[in-house]
Amino acid sequence: MPVRVDVTPNPNALKFTVGTPVGGPKTFVAGQETDDPLAAELLAIDGVTSIFMTADFVTLSKAPEAGWDTITPKATEILERHFAG
């Protein structure tokens, strides 16, 4: 299933539905160490400040000055690769 991206009431957060269980609920914050490879890869995207995973979706939050136009394609590629197949 391709990743579906939905807006949230918060302009600094987007919901990425992957269509398969992601585990959780789990929260990851930029600047804190994690041994979760998916979270580490998503937090490495410039501008991403936190990640929330539960059910079949991942919500990314960004810094107010960061742009979704650069974050969204990178995050989508990572999530599609991670949850493919």
A tleap script that builds the chain and sets N, CA, C and O, in Angstrom:
source leaprc.protein.ff14SB
mol = sequence {
  NMET PRO VAL ARG VAL ASP VAL THR PRO ASN
  PRO ASN ALA LEU LYS PHE THR VAL GLY THR
  PRO VAL GLY GLY PRO LYS THR PHE VAL ALA
  GLY GLN GLU THR ASP ASP PRO LEU ALA ALA
  GLU LEU LEU ALA ILE ASP GLY VAL THR SER
  ILE PHE MET THR ALA ASP PHE VAL THR LEU
  SER LYS ALA PRO GLU ALA GLY TRP ASP THR
  ILE THR PRO LYS ALA THR GLU ILE LEU GLU
  ARG HIE PHE ALA CGLY
}
set mol.1.N position { 0.847 -1.180 0.000 }
set mol.1.CA position { 0.000 0.000 0.000 }
set mol.1.C position { 0.889 1.239 0.000 }
set mol.1.O position { 1.821 1.332 0.800 }
set mol.2.N position { 0.614 2.178 -0.878 }
set mol.2.CA position { 1.370 3.421 -0.837 }
set mol.2.C position { 1.036 4.188 0.454 }
set mol.2.O position { -0.066 4.067 0.989 }
set mol.3.N position { 1.973 4.952 0.930 }
set mol.3.CA position { 1.760 5.767 2.118 }
set mol.3.C position { 0.784 6.886 1.776 }
set mol.3.O position { 0.919 7.556 0.752 }
set mol.4.N position { -0.205 7.075 2.652 }
set mol.4.CA position { -1.170 8.170 2.480 }
set mol.4.C position { -0.823 9.265 3.488 }
set mol.4.O position { -0.623 8.987 4.671 }
set mol.5.N position { -0.755 10.493 3.023 }
set mol.5.CA position { -0.401 11.628 3.876 }
set mol.5.C position { -1.650 12.470 4.105 }
set mol.5.O position { -2.334 12.861 3.159 }
set mol.6.N position { -1.935 12.742 5.379 }
set mol.6.CA position { -3.106 13.546 5.738 }
set mol.6.C position { -2.697 14.707 6.626 }
set mol.6.O position { -1.802 14.585 7.463 }
set mol.7.N position { -3.369 15.839 6.430 }
set mol.7.CA position { -3.140 16.987 7.298 }
set mol.7.C position { -3.773 16.711 8.654 }
set mol.7.O position { -4.659 15.865 8.777 }
set mol.8.N position { -3.316 17.424 9.658 }
set mol.8.CA position { -3.876 17.345 11.004 }
set mol.8.C position { -4.293 18.757 11.409 }
set mol.8.O position { -3.986 19.715 10.699 }
set mol.9.N position { -4.978 18.899 12.523 }
set mol.9.CA position { -5.323 20.259 12.967 }
set mol.9.C position { -4.086 21.122 13.271 }
set mol.9.O position { -4.166 22.350 13.274 }
set mol.10.N position { -2.959 20.473 13.522 }
set mol.10.CA position { -1.706 21.179 13.794 }
set mol.10.C position { -0.954 21.359 12.471 }
set mol.10.O position { -0.601 20.361 11.842 }
set mol.11.N position { -0.699 22.588 12.029 }
set mol.11.CA position { 0.009 22.784 10.755 }
set mol.11.C position { 1.452 22.273 10.781 }
set mol.11.O position { 2.077 22.139 9.729 }
set mol.12.N position { 1.974 21.992 11.951 }
set mol.12.CA position { 3.334 21.476 12.074 }
set mol.12.C position { 3.367 19.960 12.269 }
set mol.12.O position { 4.381 19.413 12.703 }
set mol.13.N position { 2.265 19.279 11.953 }
set mol.13.CA position { 2.210 17.815 12.065 }
set mol.13.C position { 1.458 17.236 10.873 }
set mol.13.O position { 0.442 17.782 10.443 }
set mol.14.N position { 1.967 16.125 10.342 }
set mol.14.CA position { 1.291 15.380 9.275 }
set mol.14.C position { 1.185 13.916 9.692 }
set mol.14.O position { 2.061 13.379 10.370 }
set mol.15.N position { 0.093 13.287 9.270 }
set mol.15.CA position { -0.157 11.872 9.547 }
set mol.15.C position { 0.167 11.070 8.296 }
set mol.15.O position { -0.366 11.342 7.219 }
set mol.16.N position { 1.050 10.072 8.444 }
set mol.16.CA position { 1.450 9.191 7.352 }
set mol.16.C position { 0.878 7.807 7.631 }
set mol.16.O position { 1.392 7.087 8.487 }
set mol.17.N position { -0.179 7.428 6.922 }
set mol.17.CA position { -0.794 6.115 7.114 }
set mol.17.C position { -0.077 5.112 6.234 }
set mol.17.O position { 0.025 5.303 5.022 }
set mol.18.N position { 0.429 4.028 6.847 }
set mol.18.CA position { 1.222 3.043 6.110 }
set mol.18.C position { 0.451 1.765 5.814 }
set mol.18.O position { 0.912 0.947 5.018 }
set mol.19.N position { -0.718 1.569 6.437 }
set mol.19.CA position { -1.565 0.431 6.111 }
set mol.19.C position { -1.166 -0.883 6.741 }
set mol.19.O position { -1.701 -1.928 6.372 }
set mol.20.N position { -0.241 -0.857 7.681 }
set mol.20.CA position { 0.186 -2.052 8.397 }
set mol.20.C position { 0.546 -1.628 9.814 }
set mol.20.O position { 0.957 -0.485 10.018 }
set mol.21.N position { 0.407 -2.506 10.797 }
set mol.21.CA position { 0.711 -2.094 12.170 }
set mol.21.C position { 2.153 -1.604 12.328 }
set mol.21.O position { 3.094 -2.226 11.833 }
set mol.22.N position { 2.303 -0.485 13.023 }
set mol.22.CA position { 3.625 0.100 13.255 }
set mol.22.C position { 4.105 -0.123 14.686 }
set mol.22.O position { 5.216 0.271 15.042 }
set mol.23.N position { 3.260 -0.758 15.508 }
set mol.23.CA position { 3.605 -0.928 16.918 }
set mol.23.C position { 3.200 0.304 17.693 }
set mol.23.O position { 2.548 1.209 17.172 }
set mol.24.N position { 3.595 0.317 18.931 }
set mol.24.CA position { 3.332 1.504 19.725 }
set mol.24.C position { 2.120 1.362 20.615 }
set mol.24.O position { 1.566 0.273 20.765 }
set mol.25.N position { 1.720 2.454 21.195 }
set mol.25.CA position { 2.166 3.804 20.871 }
set mol.25.C position { 3.590 4.071 21.352 }
set mol.25.O position { 3.985 3.680 22.450 }
set mol.26.N position { 4.347 4.753 20.485 }
set mol.26.CA position { 5.726 5.132 20.790 }
set mol.26.C position { 5.938 6.575 20.337 }
set mol.26.O position { 5.399 7.010 19.320 }
set mol.27.N position { 6.729 7.298 21.110 }
set mol.27.CA position { 7.073 8.677 20.778 }
set mol.27.C position { 8.588 8.827 20.790 }
set mol.27.O position { 9.272 8.300 21.668 }
set mol.28.N position { 9.095 9.544 19.814 }
set mol.28.CA position { 10.530 9.812 19.697 }
set mol.28.C position { 10.712 11.308 19.475 }
set mol.28.O position { 9.940 11.936 18.750 }
set mol.29.N position { 11.738 11.872 20.104 }
set mol.29.CA position { 11.971 13.307 20.031 }
set mol.29.C position { 13.392 13.564 19.540 }
set mol.29.O position { 14.337 12.894 19.955 }
set mol.30.N position { 13.524 14.524 18.667 }
set mol.30.CA position { 14.847 14.902 18.151 }
set mol.30.C position { 15.759 15.262 19.319 }
set mol.30.O position { 15.337 15.918 20.272 }
set mol.31.N position { 17.001 14.830 19.236 }
set mol.31.CA position { 17.973 15.116 20.274 }
set mol.31.C position { 18.075 14.041 21.338 }
set mol.31.O position { 19.007 14.051 22.142 }
set mol.32.N position { 17.120 13.106 21.352 }
set mol.32.CA position { 17.174 11.981 22.286 }
set mol.32.C position { 17.612 10.744 21.530 }
set mol.32.O position { 17.151 10.490 20.417 }
set mol.33.N position { 18.501 9.975 22.135 }
set mol.33.CA position { 18.989 8.766 21.479 }
set mol.33.C position { 17.868 7.735 21.366 }
set mol.33.O position { 17.002 7.638 22.237 }
set mol.34.N position { 17.903 6.969 20.276 }
set mol.34.CA position { 16.952 5.879 20.091 }
set mol.34.C position { 17.651 4.713 19.427 }
set mol.34.O position { 18.559 4.889 18.614 }
set mol.35.N position { 17.209 3.507 19.791 }
set mol.35.CA position { 17.738 2.318 19.124 }
set mol.35.C position { 16.756 1.817 18.065 }
set mol.35.O position { 16.937 0.734 17.510 }
set mol.36.N position { 15.717 2.606 17.788 }
set mol.36.CA position { 14.739 2.259 16.757 }
set mol.36.C position { 15.249 2.794 15.419 }
set mol.36.O position { 15.313 4.009 15.232 }
set mol.37.N position { 15.614 1.906 14.480 }
set mol.37.CA position { 16.204 2.378 13.226 }
set mol.37.C position { 15.267 3.249 12.390 }
set mol.37.O position { 15.720 4.203 11.759 }
set mol.38.N position { 13.966 2.938 12.376 }
set mol.38.CA position { 13.023 3.752 11.616 }
set mol.38.C position { 12.938 5.150 12.208 }
set mol.38.O position { 13.013 6.140 11.479 }
set mol.39.N position { 12.785 5.237 13.515 }
set mol.39.CA position { 12.703 6.544 14.167 }
set mol.39.C position { 13.979 7.339 13.931 }
set mol.39.O position { 13.920 8.537 13.656 }
set mol.40.N position { 15.130 6.686 14.037 }
set mol.40.CA position { 16.404 7.377 13.822 }
set mol.40.C position { 16.488 7.941 12.407 }
set mol.40.O position { 16.957 9.062 12.209 }
set mol.41.N position { 16.035 7.164 11.427 }
set mol.41.CA position { 16.097 7.625 10.033 }
set mol.41.C position { 15.151 8.804 9.802 }
set mol.41.O position { 15.502 9.755 9.103 }
set mol.42.N position { 13.950 8.742 10.387 }
set mol.42.CA position { 12.996 9.842 10.229 }
set mol.42.C position { 13.472 11.094 10.961 }
set mol.42.O position { 13.319 12.204 10.451 }
set mol.43.N position { 14.048 10.924 12.156 }
set mol.43.CA position { 14.540 12.077 12.906 }
set mol.43.C position { 15.751 12.718 12.241 }
set mol.43.O position { 16.075 13.872 12.523 }
set mol.44.N position { 16.417 11.984 11.367 }
set mol.44.CA position { 17.566 12.537 10.647 }
set mol.44.C position { 17.145 13.496 9.530 }
set mol.44.O position { 17.979 14.219 8.986 }
set mol.45.N position { 15.857 13.504 9.189 }
set mol.45.CA position { 15.366 14.457 8.182 }
set mol.45.C position { 15.400 15.850 8.791 }
set mol.45.O position { 14.856 16.079 9.871 }
set mol.46.N position { 16.037 16.770 8.097 }
set mol.46.CA position { 16.161 18.136 8.581 }
set mol.46.C position { 14.787 18.743 8.828 }
set mol.46.O position { 13.946 18.761 7.929 }
set mol.47.N position { 14.553 19.243 10.045 }
set mol.47.CA position { 13.294 19.904 10.393 }
set mol.47.C position { 12.348 19.050 11.208 }
set mol.47.O position { 11.450 19.590 11.854 }
set mol.48.N position { 12.516 17.717 11.202 }
set mol.48.CA position { 11.627 16.844 11.974 }
set mol.48.C position { 11.998 16.960 13.454 }
set mol.48.O position { 13.163 16.818 13.825 }
set mol.49.N position { 10.991 17.220 14.293 }
set mol.49.CA position { 11.237 17.415 15.726 }
set mol.49.C position { 10.737 16.255 16.580 }
set mol.49.O position { 11.281 16.002 17.655 }
set mol.50.N position { 9.700 15.541 16.112 }
set mol.50.CA position { 9.205 14.399 16.883 }
set mol.50.C position { 8.411 13.460 15.996 }
set mol.50.O position { 7.956 13.814 14.908 }
set mol.51.N position { 8.263 12.231 16.515 }
set mol.51.CA position { 7.558 11.168 15.805 }
set mol.51.C position { 6.641 10.477 16.799 }
set mol.51.O position { 7.035 10.207 17.934 }
set mol.52.N position { 5.417 10.191 16.372 }
set mol.52.CA position { 4.481 9.401 17.161 }
set mol.52.C position { 4.020 8.247 16.288 }
set mol.52.O position { 3.538 8.465 15.177 }
set mol.53.N position { 4.165 7.007 16.783 }
set mol.53.CA position { 3.761 5.815 16.029 }
set mol.53.C position { 2.715 5.043 16.815 }
set mol.53.O position { 2.889 4.788 18.007 }
set mol.54.N position { 1.637 4.674 16.156 }
set mol.54.CA position { 0.626 3.817 16.744 }
set mol.54.C position { -0.273 3.291 15.634 }
set mol.54.O position { -0.330 3.854 14.541 }
set mol.55.N position { -0.967 2.208 15.932 }
set mol.55.CA position { -1.898 1.598 14.971 }
set mol.55.C position { -1.215 1.398 13.622 }
set mol.55.O position { -0.218 0.680 13.541 }
set mol.56.N position { -1.736 2.025 12.556 }
set mol.56.CA position { -1.157 1.864 11.216 }
set mol.56.C position { -0.642 3.187 10.658 }
set mol.56.O position { -0.597 3.388 9.444 }
set mol.57.N position { -0.252 4.090 11.568 }
set mol.57.CA position { 0.225 5.393 11.086 }
set mol.57.C position { 1.373 5.931 11.927 }
set mol.57.O position { 1.622 5.506 13.055 }
set mol.58.N position { 2.058 6.890 11.312 }
set mol.58.CA position { 3.169 7.611 11.930 }
set mol.58.C position { 2.861 9.097 11.765 }
set mol.58.O position { 2.589 9.561 10.658 }
set mol.59.N position { 2.905 9.836 12.863 }
set mol.59.CA position { 2.724 11.280 12.788 }
set mol.59.C position { 4.069 11.948 12.990 }
set mol.59.O position { 4.754 11.697 13.981 }
set mol.60.N position { 4.444 12.799 12.049 }
set mol.60.CA position { 5.676 13.574 12.160 }
set mol.60.C position { 5.327 15.006 12.515 }
set mol.60.O position { 4.382 15.588 11.982 }
set mol.61.N position { 6.114 15.565 13.432 }
set mol.61.CA position { 6.013 16.992 13.747 }
set mol.61.C position { 7.294 17.659 13.285 }
set mol.61.O position { 8.371 17.063 13.312 }
set mol.62.N position { 7.159 18.909 12.860 }
set mol.62.CA position { 8.305 19.641 12.317 }
set mol.62.C position { 8.470 20.959 13.049 }
set mol.62.O position { 7.552 21.440 13.713 }
set mol.63.N position { 9.660 21.536 12.916 }
set mol.63.CA position { 9.913 22.879 13.415 }
set mol.63.C position { 9.084 23.864 12.585 }
set mol.63.O position { 8.899 23.649 11.387 }
set mol.64.N position { 8.586 24.934 13.198 }
set mol.64.CA position { 7.754 25.885 12.456 }
set mol.64.C position { 8.409 26.443 11.188 }
set mol.64.O position { 7.719 26.716 10.206 }
set mol.65.N position { 9.722 26.612 11.203 }
set mol.65.CA position { 10.397 27.178 10.034 }
set mol.65.C position { 10.704 26.142 8.947 }
set mol.65.O position { 11.096 26.509 7.839 }
set mol.66.N position { 10.532 24.866 9.250 }
set mol.66.CA position { 10.803 23.804 8.270 }
set mol.66.C position { 9.635 23.685 7.293 }
set mol.66.O position { 8.502 24.042 7.616 }
set mol.67.N position { 9.926 23.178 6.095 }
set mol.67.CA position { 8.891 23.064 5.064 }
set mol.67.C position { 8.483 21.625 4.799 }
set mol.67.O position { 9.330 20.740 4.675 }
set mol.68.N position { 7.180 21.401 4.715 }
set mol.68.CA position { 6.680 20.057 4.405 }
set mol.68.C position { 7.083 19.629 3.002 }
set mol.68.O position { 7.189 18.434 2.724 }
set mol.69.N position { 7.309 20.600 2.109 }
set mol.69.CA position { 7.651 20.252 0.728 }
set mol.69.C position { 8.968 19.493 0.636 }
set mol.69.O position { 9.172 18.748 -0.323 }
set mol.70.N position { 9.855 19.656 1.588 }
set mol.70.CA position { 11.096 18.872 1.582 }
set mol.70.C position { 11.016 17.657 2.499 }
set mol.70.O position { 11.636 16.631 2.219 }
set mol.71.N position { 10.262 17.761 3.589 }
set mol.71.CA position { 10.157 16.653 4.555 }
set mol.71.C position { 9.292 15.515 4.014 }
set mol.71.O position { 9.670 14.349 4.119 }
set mol.72.N position { 8.139 15.842 3.438 }
set mol.72.CA position { 7.163 14.822 3.037 }
set mol.72.C position { 7.721 13.784 2.063 }
set mol.72.O position { 7.538 12.591 2.304 }
set mol.73.N position { 8.396 14.177 0.968 }
set mol.73.CA position { 8.890 13.135 0.052 }
set mol.73.C position { 9.943 12.235 0.695 }
set mol.73.O position { 9.972 11.033 0.429 }
set mol.74.N position { 10.802 12.800 1.535 }
set mol.74.CA position { 11.816 11.985 2.199 }
set mol.74.C position { 11.173 11.007 3.172 }
set mol.74.O position { 11.524 9.827 3.197 }
set mol.75.N position { 10.231 11.499 3.974 }
set mol.75.CA position { 9.554 10.642 4.940 }
set mol.75.C position { 8.749 9.554 4.244 }
set mol.75.O position { 8.755 8.403 4.680 }
set mol.76.N position { 8.062 9.906 3.171 }
set mol.76.CA position { 7.268 8.929 2.424 }
set mol.76.C position { 8.162 7.824 1.873 }
set mol.76.O position { 7.810 6.648 1.958 }
set mol.77.N position { 9.309 8.185 1.313 }
set mol.77.CA position { 10.231 7.185 0.765 }
set mol.77.C position { 10.732 6.251 1.863 }
set mol.77.O position { 10.787 5.039 1.659 }
set mol.78.N position { 11.093 6.787 3.007 }
set mol.78.CA position { 11.568 5.973 4.125 }
set mol.78.C position { 10.474 5.016 4.591 }
set mol.78.O position { 10.729 3.828 4.789 }
set mol.79.N position { 9.264 5.526 4.765 }
set mol.79.CA position { 8.160 4.699 5.253 }
set mol.79.C position { 7.767 3.634 4.233 }
set mol.79.O position { 7.501 2.493 4.612 }
set mol.80.N position { 7.725 3.982 2.951 }
set mol.80.CA position { 7.385 2.978 1.929 }
set mol.80.C position { 8.435 1.883 1.881 }
set mol.80.O position { 8.103 0.706 1.733 }
set mol.81.N position { 9.685 2.258 2.005 }
set mol.81.CA position { 10.759 1.260 2.011 }
set mol.81.C position { 10.661 0.352 3.237 }
set mol.81.O position { 10.823 -0.864 3.134 }
set mol.82.N position { 10.398 0.951 4.386 }
set mol.82.CA position { 10.359 0.205 5.641 }
set mol.82.C position { 9.153 -0.745 5.727 }
set mol.82.O position { 9.271 -1.857 6.242 }
set mol.83.N position { 8.007 -0.304 5.228 }
set mol.83.CA position { 6.778 -1.085 5.364 }
set mol.83.C position { 6.371 -1.803 4.090 }
set mol.83.O position { 5.269 -2.348 4.027 }
set mol.84.N position { 7.218 -1.824 3.075 }
set mol.84.CA position { 6.904 -2.516 1.809 }
set mol.84.C position { 6.825 -4.017 2.034 }
set mol.84.O position { 7.571 -4.596 2.823 }
set mol.85.N position { 5.900 -4.619 1.316 }
set mol.85.CA position { 5.848 -6.040 1.213 }
set mol.85.C position { 5.270 -6.814 2.285 }
set mol.85.O position { 5.221 -8.042 2.203 }
savepdb mol mol.pdb
quit
